[in-house]
């Protein structure tokens, strides 16, 4: 797999597939982590005299332009981070894009409009996807894949385009792959995995694979209630995936047979309804209960303090920790303490700590932690999980020679 050091880029039009899928509130970027993550690759190419064309998706538009998913605010923030002007093309392969690319000087950069405004980007039809990749290839001389958050997608700009141009991996993907190898090859033990988020079904593949690799698996978030139900507890009105209970019971049995420790919450913070995370109004009926005493009409929204202490103890002697998924509704202060406790436990340990992207990475920043104190904060939660499941990532396979 070639790196950007292996590409001749001076005076060349270099297409950088980034992941700039940042959260927006109107035109305001609420978390610029993904922009900052790809900036070193873009800066390195600019320093070597490349004409850099940056492209990304944002959100889930339905294959046509949608103003709420425009990358225009991202162009402004990218320019601020790079310290250079970033031109913005108001389309992806149309007149605006062609004119902006033609006007690029050596060491210049343009950001194209949202790739997913074109149906060919995400099409399942190889010919339609390939035709869009041909249009993108017409804009550039070289390709650099650095959008780790999208490499598990078989999309035109991720999978098809690299085959049409001399290509290499960017600095971010190179770093992400190095970290993931530390989680799968010659792992420092004890190896603890913390899994949260809402649904067991989202984590089935990674749990299945980790049962043969991890020493401890700690379960929090909404998915914990399916585990609790599988153990015979009543979970009130909490999120529950009834259809996953037999599989969870199988996992618990396999873990016992393989010597893998499952750590399930012993208490939970509950309320009568989902909290107002925008207004953050106090929840009057907030209470903490043991998992064998969840009231019938209430739903669990965070792990409780006894569980937070238990998790901290189980992480204290770990040498490697992978964390994916918040422990509760961290956006609301009354239900953020479990996620805060896990983040602090990672910092307090001497382990190599990896925060697996998505909501976990957002939680670290939202709760005010210094992200540089963690071993690595991934930009791709889904991609990280699929790698740990042992799946082939289309965007990585396309960059291999």
Helices and strands as residue ranges (DSSP letters): G 4-6, E 13-17, E 24-25, E 28-29, H 33-47, E 51-55, G 67-69, H 72-82, E 87-88, H 95-102, E 109-111, G 115-117, H 119-122, H 126-137, E 142-145, G 148-150, I 156-160, G 161-164, E 166-169, H 171-182, E 191-195, G 200-202, H 204-210, E 216-219, H 224-230, G 242-244, H 245-258, E 261-264, E 267-271, E 287-290, E 299-303, H 305-315, E 320-324, G 333-335, H 337-348, E 352-355, H 358-366, G 371-373, E 376-377, H 381-388, H 394-397
